[in-house]
Amino acid sequence: MKKIAVISAILEEPELVQHKFNDVVSSFQGIVKGRMGIPFDQERIAIISLTVIGSLDEINNLTGKLGNIEHVIVKTAISKKEI
């Protein structure tokens, strides 16, 4: 069964981590359905929100890989409804 989730990420040093972050997201392109990013250049922070549809394992795997990147803080909200 698949679920819909929103993965929110704060990149505290975007210039240092954005390539690694984007590489991880690209490797999960099959489950990523939407992406919104808001840069805060003066604060040197970027906020990225990913909408994903996938199995719990896929969602947790993506969340874990993003959370293991230094200077990246990740939180995930997963719907209870299965699709």
Secondary structure, DSSP 8 states (H G I E B T S, - for coil): --EEEEEEEEESSHHHHHHHHHHHHHHTTTTEEEEEEEEETTTTEEEEEEEEEE-HHHHHHHHHHHHTSTTEEEEEEEEEEE-
